[in-house]
Amino acid sequence: MNGFPVLLISCFGLLLISGSLAAHDRITTKVTWDREIAPIVRARCVTCHSPGGRAPMPLTTYEEARPWAKAIKEEVLARRMPKWHVVRGYGDFKNDPSLSAFEIALVAAWADGGAPASAKASASVKADKAADVTPIKAPQTRAVRLSCAAQPLPAGRLLALRPSVEKGQSLRLTLVRDDGTEEPLLWVRDFDPAFTETYWLRNPARITTGTRVRAEAPAPCTVTALLEPRTGK
């Protein structure tokens, strides 16, 4: 009987120790928040993960991000974050926030290694102006609203696309030229109206007379195409 209280106290002590270890992970990596991870978050995440942003939690400081370190790792490994509903390889966009394999490895190493802060632990992460996307209201442009049916485009340069379909639906856009050749433009999956994007082509497409856009999607769907009109002859 006398041994039971001792055993109970010993078990309780082990629980306290294990809880303490869980609360303070051992640091086993040289990857730190302020040197490697904060720049990635600044460039790819704070557009949504900021106070009042579209995401459920802000990640603008180390204190905000640290409790979510493991979840952040899981989301980037599964490529669910940064949120980007475009099928990779079908079109090329300069505002694609997707992480490179090296960046994903950095995030995983940071989370698995105890998520160290480094000297600037409380520094805020502000949006990187250099990573901003060209605004849709750019000068010398024309917005053309397209329906789901194949529709011709005016001559010029196609700069960006802003699609809209019902929530959870997919939309694939293909550029069909007058000679019958086709060029992949955009393939959006699991559309989310809360995260509607304007997709800026890394290399604007040259539109000649007779070129049209073919949309493959369940109705209703619309696409706003931003074009730079052709000037001169």
FIZA-185146 format. One record per residue (C-alpha): x, y, z; residue in one letter. Coordinates in Angstrom, 3 decimals. Layout:
<atoms>
atom px = X py = Y pz = Z resn = A
...
</atoms>
This chain:
<atoms>
atom px = 0.000 py = 0.000 pz = 0.000 resn = M
atom px = 2.832 py = 2.400 pz = 0.865 resn = N
atom px = 4.302 py = 1.964 pz = -2.606 resn = G
atom px = 1.179 py = 3.203 pz = -4.440 resn = F
atom px = 1.500 py = 6.923 pz = -3.486 resn = P
atom px = 5.179 py = 6.822 pz = -4.459 resn = V
atom px = 4.304 py = 5.275 pz = -7.826 resn = L
atom px = 1.543 py = 7.852 pz = -8.362 resn = L
atom px = 3.899 py = 10.717 pz = -7.555 resn = I
atom px = 6.538 py = 9.262 pz = -9.905 resn = S
atom px = 4.041 py = 8.980 pz = -12.779 resn = C
atom px = 2.797 py = 12.515 pz = -12.151 resn = F
atom px = 6.379 py = 13.728 pz = -12.206 resn = G
atom px = 6.981 py = 12.028 pz = -15.555 resn = L
atom px = 3.884 py = 13.708 pz = -16.983 resn = L
atom px = 5.153 py = 17.094 pz = -15.829 resn = L
atom px = 8.563 py = 16.452 pz = -17.381 resn = I
atom px = 7.104 py = 15.235 pz = -20.700 resn = S
atom px = 4.759 py = 18.245 pz = -20.791 resn = G
atom px = 7.690 py = 20.565 pz = -20.187 resn = S
atom px = 9.660 py = 18.962 pz = -23.008 resn = L
atom px = 6.691 py = 19.255 pz = -25.359 resn = A
atom px = 6.280 py = 22.939 pz = -24.499 resn = A
atom px = 9.974 py = 23.657 pz = -25.105 resn = H
atom px = 11.207 py = 21.671 pz = -28.085 resn = D
atom px = 14.927 py = 21.002 pz = -28.231 resn = R
atom px = 16.604 py = 23.126 pz = -30.922 resn = I
atom px = 18.310 py = 20.856 pz = -33.473 resn = T
atom px = 18.490 py = 23.090 pz = -36.557 resn = T
atom px = 20.366 py = 26.169 pz = -37.686 resn = K
atom px = 17.365 py = 27.335 pz = -39.732 resn = V
atom px = 15.840 py = 30.305 pz = -37.907 resn = T
atom px = 12.706 py = 32.391 pz = -38.170 resn = W
atom px = 14.311 py = 35.766 pz = -38.787 resn = D
atom px = 17.009 py = 34.611 pz = -41.214 resn = R
atom px = 15.279 py = 32.017 pz = -43.439 resn = E
atom px = 11.582 py = 31.613 pz = -42.587 resn = I
atom px = 10.413 py = 35.220 pz = -42.141 resn = A
atom px = 11.526 py = 36.231 pz = -45.671 resn = P
atom px = 9.511 py = 33.311 pz = -47.110 resn = I
atom px = 6.449 py = 34.290 pz = -45.083 resn = V
atom px = 6.881 py = 37.929 pz = -46.082 resn = R
atom px = 7.020 py = 37.114 pz = -49.792 resn = A
atom px = 4.406 py = 34.355 pz = -49.964 resn = R
atom px = 2.056 py = 34.352 pz = -46.978 resn = C
atom px = 1.251 py = 37.687 pz = -45.336 resn = V
atom px = -1.065 py = 38.830 pz = -48.105 resn = T
atom px = -3.601 py = 36.493 pz = -46.474 resn = C
atom px = -2.001 py = 35.722 pz = -43.097 resn = H
atom px = -2.095 py = 39.199 pz = -41.598 resn = S
atom px = -4.413 py = 40.817 pz = -39.025 resn = P
atom px = -7.782 py = 41.192 pz = -40.723 resn = G
atom px = -6.621 py = 39.125 pz = -43.722 resn = G
atom px = -8.477 py = 36.324 pz = -45.484 resn = R
atom px = -6.689 py = 33.557 pz = -43.565 resn = A
atom px = -7.924 py = 32.477 pz = -40.106 resn = P
atom px = -4.701 py = 33.385 pz = -38.301 resn = M
atom px = -1.965 py = 36.021 pz = -38.780 resn = P
atom px = 1.660 py = 34.954 pz = -39.222 resn = L
atom px = 3.296 py = 38.376 pz = -39.148 resn = T
atom px = 5.455 py = 37.776 pz = -36.050 resn = T
atom px = 7.406 py = 34.890 pz = -34.610 resn = Y
atom px = 5.021 py = 34.788 pz = -31.645 resn = E
atom px = 2.089 py = 34.357 pz = -34.020 resn = E
atom px = 3.775 py = 31.729 pz = -36.198 resn = A
atom px = 5.515 py = 29.585 pz = -33.556 resn = R
atom px = 2.376 py = 27.748 pz = -32.289 resn = P
atom px = 1.563 py = 26.796 pz = -35.881 resn = W
atom px = 5.050 py = 25.570 pz = -36.860 resn = A
atom px = 4.092 py = 21.896 pz = -37.279 resn = K
atom px = 0.867 py = 22.768 pz = -39.088 resn = A
atom px = 2.743 py = 25.122 pz = -41.424 resn = I
atom px = 5.174 py = 22.320 pz = -42.260 resn = K
atom px = 2.352 py = 19.874 pz = -43.025 resn = E
atom px = 0.524 py = 22.390 pz = -45.222 resn = E
atom px = 3.569 py = 23.307 pz = -47.330 resn = V
atom px = 4.662 py = 19.664 pz = -47.677 resn = L
atom px = 1.186 py = 18.812 pz = -49.000 resn = A
atom px = 1.337 py = 21.957 pz = -51.186 resn = R
atom px = -1.953 py = 23.166 pz = -49.751 resn = R
atom px = -0.224 py = 26.398 pz = -48.769 resn = M
atom px = 0.380 py = 28.975 pz = -50.032 resn = P
atom px = -3.138 py = 28.686 pz = -51.422 resn = K
atom px = -2.974 py = 28.446 pz = -55.218 resn = W
atom px = -5.771 py = 26.717 pz = -57.079 resn = H
atom px = -3.984 py = 26.514 pz = -60.421 resn = V
atom px = -2.830 py = 23.209 pz = -61.898 resn = V
atom px = 0.942 py = 23.550 pz = -62.058 resn = R
atom px = 2.441 py = 23.312 pz = -65.525 resn = G
atom px = -0.713 py = 24.489 pz = -67.276 resn = Y
atom px = 0.277 py = 28.099 pz = -67.883 resn = G
atom px = 2.944 py = 30.200 pz = -66.173 resn = D
atom px = 2.136 py = 33.112 pz = -63.863 resn = F
atom px = 4.347 py = 35.752 pz = -62.314 resn = K
atom px = 2.199 py = 36.002 pz = -59.159 resn = N
atom px = 2.434 py = 32.259 pz = -58.428 resn = D
atom px = 3.219 py = 32.088 pz = -54.668 resn = P
atom px = 4.162 py = 28.394 pz = -54.708 resn = S
atom px = 7.254 py = 27.461 pz = -52.729 resn = L
atom px = 10.290 py = 25.889 pz = -54.332 resn = S
atom px = 11.518 py = 22.488 pz = -53.139 resn = A
atom px = 14.349 py = 24.262 pz = -51.287 resn = F
atom px = 11.943 py = 26.633 pz = -49.500 resn = E
atom px = 9.734 py = 23.712 pz = -48.476 resn = I
atom px = 12.805 py = 21.925 pz = -47.083 resn = A
atom px = 13.720 py = 25.034 pz = -45.064 resn = L
atom px = 10.246 py = 25.232 pz = -43.511 resn = V
atom px = 10.308 py = 21.521 pz = -42.649 resn = A
atom px = 13.780 py = 21.774 pz = -41.102 resn = A
atom px = 12.710 py = 24.782 pz = -39.035 resn = W
atom px = 9.560 py = 23.084 pz = -37.699 resn = A
atom px = 11.258 py = 19.729 pz = -37.023 resn = D
atom px = 14.245 py = 21.410 pz = -35.396 resn = G
atom px = 12.304 py = 23.201 pz = -32.672 resn = G
atom px = 11.293 py = 26.313 pz = -34.649 resn = A
atom px = 14.029 py = 28.615 pz = -33.312 resn = P
atom px = 13.491 py = 32.352 pz = -33.364 resn = A
atom px = 17.003 py = 33.809 pz = -33.430 resn = S
atom px = 17.873 py = 37.291 pz = -32.196 resn = A
atom px = 14.974 py = 39.126 pz = -33.842 resn = K
atom px = 12.226 py = 36.928 pz = -32.454 resn = A
atom px = 9.648 py = 39.666 pz = -31.984 resn = S
atom px = 10.241 py = 41.455 pz = -35.277 resn = A
atom px = 7.113 py = 41.856 pz = -37.384 resn = S
atom px = 6.949 py = 40.529 pz = -40.904 resn = V
atom px = 5.707 py = 43.222 pz = -43.246 resn = K
atom px = 4.650 py = 42.696 pz = -46.822 resn = A
atom px = 7.489 py = 42.784 pz = -49.323 resn = D
atom px = 6.673 py = 45.538 pz = -51.791 resn = K
atom px = 9.040 py = 44.016 pz = -54.315 resn = A
atom px = 6.750 py = 40.975 pz = -54.502 resn = A
atom px = 3.590 py = 42.966 pz = -55.211 resn = D
atom px = 1.667 py = 42.068 pz = -58.348 resn = V
atom px = 1.072 py = 44.647 pz = -61.063 resn = T
atom px = -2.368 py = 46.139 pz = -60.327 resn = P
atom px = -5.218 py = 45.128 pz = -62.583 resn = I
atom px = -6.037 py = 48.802 pz = -63.249 resn = K
atom px = -2.838 py = 49.228 pz = -65.232 resn = A
atom px = -2.724 py = 52.005 pz = -67.840 resn = P
atom px = -3.275 py = 51.248 pz = -71.523 resn = Q
atom px = -5.284 py = 48.098 pz = -70.818 resn = T
atom px = -8.737 py = 46.833 pz = -71.688 resn = R
atom px = -10.843 py = 44.408 pz = -69.672 resn = A
atom px = -12.852 py = 41.947 pz = -71.794 resn = V
atom px = -15.533 py = 39.832 pz = -70.134 resn = R
atom px = -15.855 py = 36.344 pz = -71.638 resn = L
atom px = -18.513 py = 33.683 pz = -71.207 resn = S
atom px = -17.981 py = 29.922 pz = -71.025 resn = C
atom px = -18.394 py = 29.595 pz = -74.785 resn = A
atom px = -15.385 py = 29.987 pz = -77.076 resn = A
atom px = -15.089 py = 33.682 pz = -77.741 resn = Q
atom px = -12.720 py = 35.700 pz = -79.945 resn = P
atom px = -10.388 py = 38.253 pz = -78.380 resn = L
atom px = -9.446 py = 41.654 pz = -79.763 resn = P
atom px = -5.909 py = 41.895 pz = -81.140 resn = A
atom px = -3.191 py = 42.871 pz = -78.709 resn = G
atom px = -1.390 py = 41.248 pz = -75.788 resn = R
atom px = -3.149 py = 39.123 pz = -73.178 resn = L
atom px = -1.769 py = 40.136 pz = -69.766 resn = L
atom px = -3.992 py = 38.518 pz = -67.138 resn = A
atom px = -7.080 py = 36.392 pz = -66.466 resn = L
atom px = -9.604 py = 36.546 pz = -63.633 resn = R
atom px = -11.966 py = 33.542 pz = -63.716 resn = P
atom px = -15.160 py = 32.941 pz = -61.792 resn = S
atom px = -17.112 py = 29.692 pz = -61.499 resn = V
atom px = -19.254 py = 28.172 pz = -58.782 resn = E
atom px = -17.527 py = 27.183 pz = -55.547 resn = K
atom px = -15.667 py = 23.877 pz = -55.796 resn = G
atom px = -15.819 py = 23.779 pz = -59.608 resn = Q
atom px = -12.930 py = 23.682 pz = -62.071 resn = S
atom px = -12.226 py = 25.773 pz = -65.155 resn = L
atom px = -9.696 py = 25.190 pz = -67.924 resn = R
atom px = -8.861 py = 27.914 pz = -70.437 resn = L
atom px = -7.059 py = 27.296 pz = -73.724 resn = T
atom px = -5.962 py = 29.844 pz = -76.303 resn = L
atom px = -6.966 py = 28.691 pz = -79.804 resn = V
atom px = -5.285 py = 30.551 pz = -82.652 resn = R
atom px = -6.713 py = 31.106 pz = -86.120 resn = D
atom px = -4.442 py = 28.406 pz = -87.592 resn = D
atom px = -5.861 py = 25.796 pz = -85.189 resn = G
atom px = -2.873 py = 25.629 pz = -82.830 resn = T
atom px = -3.616 py = 25.658 pz = -79.105 resn = E
atom px = -1.812 py = 27.133 pz = -76.109 resn = E
atom px = -2.603 py = 26.292 pz = -72.470 resn = P
atom px = -3.620 py = 29.366 pz = -70.490 resn = L
atom px = -5.069 py = 28.490 pz = -67.102 resn = L
atom px = -6.554 py = 25.539 pz = -65.234 resn = W
atom px = -8.234 py = 26.350 pz = -61.924 resn = V
atom px = -9.392 py = 23.577 pz = -59.594 resn = R
atom px = -11.705 py = 23.736 pz = -56.554 resn = D
atom px = -12.562 py = 27.389 pz = -57.090 resn = F
atom px = -13.024 py = 29.337 pz = -53.863 resn = D
atom px = -14.807 py = 32.711 pz = -54.198 resn = P
atom px = -13.072 py = 33.879 pz = -50.999 resn = A
atom px = -9.714 py = 33.533 pz = -52.739 resn = F
atom px = -10.505 py = 34.898 pz = -56.185 resn = T
atom px = -7.250 py = 35.727 pz = -57.970 resn = E
atom px = -6.120 py = 37.651 pz = -60.991 resn = T
atom px = -3.577 py = 35.446 pz = -62.750 resn = Y
atom px = -0.849 py = 37.483 pz = -64.435 resn = W
atom px = 0.881 py = 35.724 pz = -67.326 resn = L
atom px = 4.639 py = 35.678 pz = -66.924 resn = R
atom px = 4.909 py = 36.012 pz = -70.696 resn = N
atom px = 1.934 py = 37.930 pz = -72.165 resn = P
atom px = 0.291 py = 36.075 pz = -75.048 resn = A
atom px = 0.201 py = 37.741 pz = -78.462 resn = R
atom px = -3.365 py = 37.871 pz = -79.732 resn = I
atom px = -3.924 py = 38.082 pz = -83.476 resn = T
atom px = -7.178 py = 38.374 pz = -85.431 resn = T
atom px = -9.236 py = 35.193 pz = -85.053 resn = G
atom px = -7.632 py = 34.069 pz = -81.782 resn = T
atom px = -10.179 py = 32.909 pz = -79.232 resn = R
atom px = -10.348 py = 31.515 pz = -75.725 resn = V
atom px = -11.958 py = 28.120 pz = -75.156 resn = R
atom px = -13.380 py = 27.573 pz = -71.678 resn = A
atom px = -14.076 py = 24.099 pz = -70.298 resn = E
atom px = -16.216 py = 24.388 pz = -67.184 resn = A
atom px = -19.715 py = 23.731 pz = -65.910 resn = P
atom px = -21.974 py = 26.736 pz = -66.440 resn = A
atom px = -22.222 py = 29.383 pz = -65.236 resn = P
atom px = -18.708 py = 30.745 pz = -65.587 resn = C
atom px = -17.144 py = 34.022 pz = -66.611 resn = T
atom px = -13.596 py = 35.166 pz = -67.294 resn = V
atom px = -12.264 py = 38.701 pz = -67.318 resn = T
atom px = -9.298 py = 38.992 pz = -69.678 resn = A
atom px = -6.999 py = 41.974 pz = -69.324 resn = L
atom px = -5.454 py = 43.005 pz = -72.645 resn = L
atom px = -3.042 py = 45.599 pz = -73.869 resn = E
atom px = -4.604 py = 46.783 pz = -77.155 resn = P
atom px = -2.534 py = 46.641 pz = -80.306 resn = R
atom px = -1.365 py = 50.057 pz = -81.410 resn = T
atom px = -0.496 py = 51.180 pz = -84.915 resn = G
atom px = -0.885 py = 48.980 pz = -87.944 resn = K
</atoms>
